[in-house]
């Protein structure tokens, strides 16, 4: 016969977790009512980068981790026990560059089914602010959401509404204040901002206690924006230029070429051509100085290799992907149109973009070796970049770039939490942390692709076993095939844009 709940909690306290329990379960009443889940005799990969530990047990009380250790765990009445023998436990994953949370029947469940228990949503607007609120209040099952501001860009932009277009320093400061008031947790900047406006954004975000992250603003160098405090650079755009012996020449051309309001994509296309052309001019000294400056400034890279792989391959490459059944028809159609803007078409273009992508992988490995922070993100909801399962692809690409499987996992667990300032509550399997976990059927340290072999997902202490995850996938497929998909105007605009937001 098992111990009583109260006796079990006393055992936890006696095991050295009393202080942690007191903090994570305010008052005995909370401890008495929170569900208890025990995962026994599992191999633990805790997110810190440490080697796997065998025969570990983990106890969850409510939505927190209450005990992690070896040895027997007493039985207790009412506890849910999960046999971890032959399985592998990792922290819940963070996709650090996502879109479309407001597709509530599609995107949040796809994240959770695939072990993504937290996301950094990179375009804040009214609909996904509402979605985040529902998740936080427990009205909608979904990952934790860290929400950006609206995208802040210049008067010339590639984006449609609700992009926030600013021309002056005063407008930039006003937008930062307004977005903070609306609930933004950081400010997202974009490509066509003028230098004085970027500086105003940097200054005002500091004044408001926020950070800013986003694209490379073409009129400034990566080093300029790193010095200004940009927290992350998205998509690895421009890295090969900054590691090139032709860096100064290329940056000067970008600074002096005007934006054409009638054809804004022309400048983006020019920048891409210059970037492709920079691949053969790598300079080791320039690269060393570049990455060291970013490391010292605390500027991270979010390479989004998943979308970068998609857009450097021929358009038809992904059109037979079986996961398309989970995507609304309207979004699928927009993906077909959007990919045509970027995909290489001639044999020469295919070879050129393949060379660029392989150099991108190599430079991600160089950045990692140089100590630059890396966070894994997918840019999901851009063409053929799928919520949830796309992060499994991102991890495989990071390993291809030279990271070990355990180190790649760290980019979407402990490193993600540290980047977000959430390391006290998230990112590793430790007492007091949030009960966001993924139980795998195979060892991801041996093969990172095993991260897709999921037995159970635990989100905020709620256990999603195989049967429930199957039901969730079936519901997503049904929602995706409704006559009128639940897509907001903003989400449709994102998909039509076609790449890298």
N, C-alpha and C positions, 0 to 999 in steps of 0.2 A: 504494500500500500504506500502511495506517495506521501510526501510531506504536505502540510497545508501551505497555502500561498504565503501566509505571514512567516512561517518557518523558512520557506524558501528565500524570501527577501532577507531574513536575518542571516541565512547562509551567505548570500551575496555580500552583505555588509561585512561579515566576518572574514570573507575572502579578500578584503582589502579594497572593496569598491564602495565602502560606505559614504565617503566624501563625495565621490562622483554621483552615487545614487541620490544623495540629498540634493545635489544641484540639478540633476536632470529630472527628478521626480519630486516636485515641491510638495512635501507633506506626505504622510503615510497614506492618506486617502487616494492620492494619485497613483501610488505604487500598488495599492489594493485593487484598483480598477483597470489599470493598463494591461493589455494582453501580454502574456509571456510566450515567447518563441525561443526554443532551444535548438541550435544546430550543433550536432554532435560529430566529433571525430572527423573533421574535414581538413583538407589541406588548405592553409590560409596564405593568400598573396595579398598583403595588407595595404598596398598602395604606396608604401614608403620607398619602394625600390629594393627592399630587402628580398633575400631568397625565400622561396616558399617554405612554410612551416607545416609539418605533418601533425596529424592527430590533435587538432585544436578544437575546442568547443567555444561557441559564442552564444551568449544569452541576450535576448532583447526584451526589454520591458516597455510597453507602449511604443513610442516612436524613437527610442534611444537604445544604444548598445550599453548594456549594464555589466557585462562580464566577458572577458576573453582570456582563455587559459587552457592548460592541459589537465588531464586527469578527469575523473568521473564527475558528472553533474547530478545532484540528487533529483529524483523524480518529484514532480509536484502535480497535484490535482489541477486539471484545467489547462496545463501548458501544452502548446503545440510543439511536438518534437519532430525535427527533420533529420533523418539519418544522412550524415555527410560523408560516410565512408565511400571512397572512390571518387569523390567530387572535390571541386575547387571553389573556394569562396573569395570573391574580390569585392572592393567597394563598388557602389553604384557609379555609373559612368556619367561624365559631363561632356555634352557636345557644346563646344565653346564658340560656335558660330552657326546659328540657326535662324530660320524664318518661318512664319506661317502658323504660330501657335493658335491663332484665332480660327483656324480650320479645326474646330474642336472635336469633330467626329473622326478626324483623320490623323492629324499630326501628334497631339498629346498621347493617344494610345499607341501609335507606332513607336514613339520614343520608349515608352515604358516596356512594351512587349520585348524590345531588344536590349533592355538593361540600361537605358539612358534615363537616369533618375533626376538629372539636372541639365538645364540648358541656359546658354547666354543668348537671348533673343536680340538680334542685331538691328531691328527697325521697330522702334516703339511708336504706336499709334493707338487710337481709342479702342479699337476692337481687341487688340491683344493685351492692352491694359486691363480690359474687362475680363479676359480669359485668365490672366494671372490672378486677379481677384477671386475668381471662382475656385481656382485651384488652391489658393491660400486659405480660403474659408471652408474647404472640404466639400464644395458643391460639385466639383468636377475632378475626376481622376486624371492626374497629369504630373509631369516632372516639375521640380522646383524651377522657377523662372527668374533669372536675373535680366532685367529689362533695360534696353538702351533708350535713349531719346529718339525722337524722329531723326532721320538722316539729315545732317546739315551740309548743304552744298552751296555753290555760288549761283549767280544769276543765270549762268549757262550750266546745264546739267543733263546727264543721260537719263535721269529718272523722272517719273511722273508723280502726281500727287500721291501721298501727302508729304513729299520732300519739302524740307524747310530751306528756302532759298534766301541767302543773305548777301548783301553787297558791301556793307560798312561794318566798322568795329562796333558801333552802337547797336546795330541790328543783331550782330552776333552775340553781344552780351545779353540783350533782351531775350533772345531765343534760349540761351543757356538757363537764364532765370526761370523762364516760362516752363521749360521742359523739366527742370527740377521740381517745380510746383506741381506738375502733372504726374510726378512719380518716377521720373527717369533715375536710374541708378548709376548711369554714366552717360557721357555725350558721345554720339557717333558722328564722326566727320567723314567727308567724302572728297572726291578727287579734284574738283575744279575750284576749290576755295582759294582766294587770294592770300598772299603771305600775311598781310596786316590783319586779315580776318582770322586766320589760323592763330596768330599771336593773341588776338582778343579772346578767342575761344579758350586758349590755354590759360590766360590770365583769369578769366571769369570762372572757369571750372575750379581753379585753385581757390578762388574767393568763396565759391559755393560749397567747397568740400567735396567736389566730384573729381573724377578722372575723365580723360577723353581717349578714345580709341577709334580706329577706322582705317580708311584707305590712305595710301600715299598721296598727299596733295602735290600735284606735279610741279607747282611753282617753287617748291621747297625740296631740299634733299631729305632723305631719311635721317641724316645726322642732324639737320636743323630741327625737325619735329621731335626727334628723340631728346635733344637738348631742351626743347620746350615742355617736355614731360609726356609726350604721347605714350600711352601705356602699352598698346599693342598695335602692330602693323599687320593688316589683314591681307591674306592671299599670296604673300611672298612677291607681290608686284614690285619690280624695280630692284630686287636684290642682285640679280646678275649685272645690272648696270652699275650698282654701287661697288661691285667686286671687279670691275673692269678697268683696264688701263686707259679706256676711253671715257671714263666716268665724267670728267669735267666737261668734255666736249658734248656729250649726250645731254647732260643736265642743262648746259647753256642753251642748246637748241630747244629743249622743252620750255625753258623759262621765256624764251623770246618768240615762240610761235603762238599767234593769237588763237583764242577759242572762237569758233564760228557759231553764233547762235542759231543760224539756219541749218547747220550740219554738225551738231556737237559730237557725234561719234567719230568724226574725222580725226580729232585730236587723240582720242582713245586709240584709234587704229594706228596712228603715227607712233604713239608710245609703245604699243605692242611690237611694231616692226623694229623699232630701235632696241627693244628688249631682246627680241629674237636674235638680232644682229650682234648683241653684246656677248653672246655665249662663247664665242671663240676667242675672247680677249681677256680671259680671267687673269687677274694679277694677285698673287698670293699676299703680297704686302698690303695692297689695298683692302683685301678681304680681312686680313688679320686686324688692321686698324678699325675697319668698319664694325666688325662684330665686337671688338673690345669696347668701342664707344657705346654701343647699344647695351652691352652687359653692364657697364659701369652706370649707365643712366637708368637701368631697370626697365628698358623697353623690350617687350616680348614680341615674338613672331607667332602668328596664327597662320600656318601655311595653307590650310584648306586644300590639301592635295586631292581630295575626292573630286571637287569641282574642277580643279586644274587638270586632272586626268581626263575628265569627260570632254572638256572643250579643246583639248589638243588631239583628239581622235576624230576620225571621220564621222559625219552626222548619224550614219545608220548604225554605228557600233552598238548602241544601247537600246535600239527600238524594239527588240524582242525580249527585254528584261521581264521575267515573270512577276516582278514586284509592281509592274505598272497596273495590275488589277486593284492595287490599293490607292491609286491616284485618281481623282475625279477627271472625267473626260475633258472638261474645259482646260484643266491644267496640263493634261497630256498633250492636247492640241497645241497649247502655247509653247510647250517644250519643243515640239517638232519645229515650230517657227523660230524659236529663240536660238536653238543650237546652230541654225544655219548662219547666224551672224558671226560665229566664232570658229566653227569646225573647219579644218583644212580640207581642200577639195582636190587639188592636183597632187600627183606623186611628189613633186618638189616641196609643196607646202606641208604635206604629211611628214616628210623626212625632216623638214625644218622644225616643225612643232614637236616632233618626237625628240629631237636633239635638245630642244629647249626644256621639255619636261624632264628628261633624264638629268640635265644639268641642275634643274630645280631640286630634284631628289638629292643630288650630290651636295648641293649647297645647304640643304636642310641638315644633312649630316655634319657639314663643316660648322654650321651655327651651333648645333648641339655640342660638338667637341669643344667649341670655344666658350661654352658656358652660357650662351644666350638662352633665355627662357623660351620654351616651346609649349604651346597649348594646342590640343587637337580639336579641330572643328571641321564641319563638312560643307557649310553654306547650303544646307538642305532647302528644298523647294525651288532651287534653280534646276535647269534641265538635268534629268536623270540622276539627281542627287537626293536620295531617299531618306526621310526621317528615320532615325533609329538604326536601321541596318547600315546606313551610310557611314556611321561611326566605326563599325567593324572594318569597313574598307579603309577608312582613314588610318586606323591602327596598323593595318597591313602595309600601307604605303610608308608609314613612319619606320617600320621595321626594314622595309626595302631601302629606305634612306640611310640605314646604318644603326638605328637604335635597337637595343635588345628588346625582346618582347616585354620583359618586366619594366624596362625604362619607358617603352611606348605607353604601356598602361598607366604609368605614373603621370604622363602628360594630361590624361583625362580623369585623373583621380586627385592625388595629392597636389600636383602642380596646378591643376585647375582651381582647386580650393585656395591655394596660396595666392594665386593671381587675383582671385575674387575677394580676398580678405576673409575667407570663411574657414581657414585652416583649423580654428578651434572647434568647429562643429561638423566638418565635412571632409571628404577626400581620403580618409584612411579608416581601417577597421580597428577602432580603439574605444575604450570605455568613455562614455559621455558623448560620443559622436552620434549623428543622426542615423537611424536604422534604415539606410539605403544600401542594399547589398545585391549581389548577383551570384547565384550558385550555378556552377558550370559542370557539365558532364565530362569534360576533358581539360587537360592542362594547358592554359594559355602561355605559360612560361616555356613550354616545349614548342608550341606552334601558336602564334598569335591568332590564327584563324579559328582556334578553339573557343575564342570569346563569343562566337556565334552559337555554340552548342549549349544553350541555356536550359537548365532544369527549372529554376525558380528565380523570380525577381521579387525583391522586398523593397517597397517604397513607403517611407514614413511608417515603417512597422507593419504595413499591410502585405500579406503574402500572396503573390500571384504565381500559382503553380502552372503546370503545363496545360491543364484543362481550361483554366480561366484565361490564360494567354491565348489559347486557341479560339475561345469565344470572342475575345477582344479583336483578334485578327478578322474573324468572320464578320463582326459588326463593322469594322473599317471597310472591308470589301463591299458590304451592302451599302454603306454610306457613299462610297466612291461611285457606285453605279446607280445612284438615284438620278432621276431625270434632271433635277435642278441641284447641282452640287452646292454645298454650303460654303461657297467661296466669297470672301469680301471683295469689294472693288480693288482694295489695296493689294490683296493677295494675287488677284488676276494681273494687276499691273506689274508686280514683281516677276511673275512667271513670264510675261511678255518681254520684260527687259532682257532676260535670257542669260545673264551671267554675273556672278560675283558681286553681290550686294553685301 
